[in-house]
């Protein structure tokens, strides 16, 4: 029943006809991460298997690829172009890996982006889908932030929809993709429930059966998480007694996130020495920090990345906890951090202010 | 808080002093299986790493060892001695694997047994613990059926207690063990909740920290499952309003399981051609079946194990679903199946009767 509800949700979301999503292609998972782990486990048959991942990326990918002994093949997201990736860069990265003898078999796309907060255009996503189809790469579509799109001009455009719009859904195996979703994000943010699902699209049924076998070794996804997933994809309907309250609560949370995305994005951009792309989606802002040369040297002496030195200083001197950008990967010579904007508006205003004050002091210290 | 409760539960269960269980050694898991998977993942560093597993065993071990590319090293449980394993057999199995160049680094003990239903004696468990200590094997103590001991003369005796009683808990690293527990068994049987924990005992803190890192890649065990685990280890106390009802319900479930364990054990033993050891614990009976020679031949022709032919026949002709014994592993030339005894007493009496009737017909068919 839950899987049927998920199918109807996907079809409605993507404007597809009924039947475009099939129950047997849906796997309930303990959050998105257990699905990602299962798929990477299946894809990494030996130490020569490569997975293309964005740089910057969410560390579950790098850590899990390392754990299963595969090869990370990074493609650069271009900060100067709103954290998008060009087809040229994808081809370059793939060709380089292949020339090093790596058997690249899959590709990770995170949209809306984590840690980078961008929402890719339909064209950009179609490019990725076509690229994966052309090179027989299994597309891992990390779409857990699909509800978290804040910019009015933008909307979430799924990889499944892109495949349809690019005409790749007509024949079997033109594109193989797995889309991950989770109850941990969106407007509920029920991370502790470990709810989620993945949809396998375009796979040979024999491969899907093997995934079913692999999934069965975990017995089942926790049932309360399955219920939470059902609520996420199939909430109260017009006429239900909880409908108005549910809609109002969703709107309040969504409006709050939109405001805070602007507070951090605009706020950081006004701090001399910090800059960031507009936060279009997800739950993160990923500013770039002009790092004083002496801070870089001091970090080196302490065996830290400059990002880490900066983040620790921010924590110790301003009480603000951020994640050093180095953990996500970034262009050489770039420095920064990732922050969420989940605290209240008032607090986020304070956070921006404290970051400004701290940055001044930090620069002075390492003048 | 949950982990503290688990520590107090372990100390009370094993008659150990307060502090004998340490919060940081407790990992909350999604059922026992996610803990088992995590530990096996860590233990199997390369294709030469071997894990000793009982034969018969629960298939999560064989499947997960295969998945991580390790070597299964079977040691035989002796059906003629109530499914216990002798020290001679353990030494034989280890020596044989080592002479084949396998780096055996760990040992799985399932007590109470799955699929075999035995409850090992304190002496037998101390033998295992000493054996693991002597050969530097990490002991994986699958103790998920610790509440499910039905024979009045028997009691659950944990590997941790065995280590203490054998004097192996005095110095660090005399024995390294991980004990798994779950909310899926016991008297609640809340499998869908995916609740459980594992306790790491005797490990170097640096190794425990690495496990913490590995566990963190799954973010957290689902919170409702954590709550269920807390309820399991720390139920209503005397004086609480729900205490009487809770005790009564537990007693009813336990008494029912005891009766049904006897119904299947005694019942199967009275069927000519079937025999089984008394069901002392867990939730299973694992009878041996005298397989007609013609059935063995027929199975071979159909590309099935004789156990599978038998189980399918039982399903198709009597409507009873059992698991072929071949899936768990057994001595060459032995045949049989595993059944639970979770349906009601009345139904289990019927099941035994139907199994008897079917066995007669099966033997007639393959006379």
Interface residues (C-beta under 8 A of the other chain):
Chain A: X30 X31 X33 X34 X37 X41 X60 X63 X64 X67 X184 X191 X192 X193 X194 X214 X217 X218 X219 X220 X221 X222 X223 X224 X225
Chain B: X30 X31 X33 X34 X37 X41 X60 X63 X64 X67 X184 X191 X192 X193 X194 X214 X217 X218 X219 X220 X221 X222 X223 X224 X225
